[in-house]
Amino acid sequence: MKKIVLRTLAALLLIIVVLVVNTVWFKPFFIRAFYEKVFVQVAFDSPEMLSSLRLVEGVGIQGHNQKLDDASDAKDTETLERLQQDLATLHRYDTTGMRGQDRLNYQVLDWYMTNAAEGATFRYHNYPVNQMRGEQNGFPSFMASVHQVHNRRDADYYNQRLAAVKVKFAQVLEGLKIREQRGIIPPTFVIDKVLSEMSGLVEQQPEQNILYTSLVEKLMKAKDLDATAQAEILAETKRQIQGNVYPAYQSLIAYFTALRPRSTNDAGVWKFPNGKDFYAYCLRRSTTTNLSAAQIHQLGLQEVARITAEMRAILQAQRVPGADSVGPTMARLGEEARFMYPDTDTGRTQILADYKTILAEVDKGLSSAFRMRPKASLDVLRVPEFKQKTSAGAYYERPALDGSRPGIFFANLFDVKATPKFGMRTLAYHEGIPGHHFQIGVAQELKGLPTFRTLIPFTAYSEGWALYAERVAAELGFEQDPYDKLGGLRAELFRAARLVTDTGLHDQRWTREEAIRYMRQTTGMAVSDVTAEVERYIVMPGQACAYKVGMLKILELRERAKQELGSKFDLRDFHDAVLKNGALPLSVLEQVVGTYIAGKKASA
């Protein structure tokens, strides 16, 4: 009997070993194992992603929290080669008979990896250091908001990451020089902005730097760290800022200072080698459609005209002078005292408090439209001051998977004129509830799906949902005040104008100044907001087109469901169908909604 048990255990062990070896080094027997293998490879290649997701800390794996990502060109090449290999492996699986989520898993990963592989042709067609995002502002933000400090080990890891920044910035610099050799040079205004941002950071005393001040706050909340230990840690932090962080920034400052005379103010990617093909790729990647630049430009013009007419009608009903000129009139309204907050610390504190009030209100009133809700909580914070001059008006940061960090709606409070009271509701709905926080939070908490399905991004879906969520909140009655309705429509107008502006810049060769003028005249938004937005489109080509394209597709699918289902249509069912599968390419989302409609028709 003992021999039988031992043989059985030996056989089981052999089977486990074979499965592990097969999964790690060869094509896994089971496609679900392949999905997790691909995700694990990507995650463990990025210490920063692991820190952000906090997937493995619960099982005692901590070493990644002392490292930064490898940003070298060699690493990029290795990643692209592995992508090609993984895509070939995916295509070797038999898809015959795949149904439901199994079919969706395959379709989503195939679309994502195929698109990424196509983008390898344009791997250098970007600006890794720009005013919106790059290591120069991403690193301090990551350390302040993502790296957690609960004990002495975490604090030491923090300082080890500061020590590692010199190597990472050298890798970034290597990539910048490769792009320079290929003629990919940022516009002059981008160089000026990143130089200003980096110079401002290194001119601070170390104790004033966000890398130091954020650690002070973390240490105050950490366990078992007395005053002596905290002083030791902070002394090392100061040494690392002076000896590694600031020299790393100085290397980039020196490079961009020398590069500036070679730059021009040409804004669009039409100036790149194969710029037209690259922009077409950017639009496919961002919108997950095959719409051309010309089609998107025309769609934008049509939507701008429609929304402007709706806003004009409200302005006329309120007897607002100048109602026929919507953009200039909205600009004037945004500067009226009744819609403005004081340009003070107290005013900014009140803005954050009011956002929280708006979100608490809408969160309590969604039962008629939603069954699925995220468990993660939501906080509202201001954009860190060191990067607020060039940051977008707002953005959302996903919660940690282990529940240790809530979702965060970051509001840019640099220019309080950019936060008129009538625009706050729709922005809160977009970034928070029922927008990004709902969609991303629900996706992260989905059960029974491969991990990649809970995290994979599709901009047209996620941003389309957030813009659609603004509409839903308005439809549910949360914008009763006519000026709040104007604010909601202006936010939609803004996204429509993006279609025109993005394609204008990159396909029709508009200048930066022409784009700013068009956006300002069309939307009436604050000059600071419009300028930051246009400069965002310049360094992130195509991304801004995803919002309206995605929203229009979701509205189209909702209308189709209403027409086909009639009395069987339930808005909660529709939202379940859209949310319960995580982010999807729009063509796959259309298929999912089609399945939902067919299922409802077939039910008694």
Secondary structure, DSSP 4 states (H G I P E B T S, - for coil): -HHHHHHHHHHHHHHHHHHHHHHHHS--SSHHHHHHHHHHHHHHT-HHHHHHHT-SGGGT--GGGG------HHHHHHHHHHHHHHHHHHTTS--TT--HHHHHHHHHHHHHHHHHHHGGGGTTSS-SS-SSSSHHHHHHHHHHHT---SSHHHHHHHHHHHHHHHHHHHHHHHHHHHHHHTT----HHHHHHHHHHHHHHHTS-GGGSHHHHHHHHHHHHSSS--HHHHHHHHHHHHHHIIIIIHHHHHHHHHHHHHHGGG-----SGGGSTTHHHHHHHHHHHHHSS---HHHHHHHHHHHHHHHHHHHHHHHHHTT-TTTTSHHHHHHHHTTSGGG---SSHHHHHHHHHHHHHHHHHHHTT-TTT-S---SS-EEEEEPPGGGTTTS-SEEEEPPPTTSSS-EEEEE--S-GGG--GGGHHHHHHHHTTTTHHHHHHHHHT--SS-HHHHH---HHHHHHHHHHHHHHHHHTTS--SHHHHHHHHHHHHHHHHHHHHHHHHHTS---HHHHHHHHHHHH---HHHHHHHHHHHHHSTTGGGHHHHHHHHHHHHHHHHHHHHGGG--HHHHHHHHHTT-S--HHHHHHHHHHHHHHHHH--
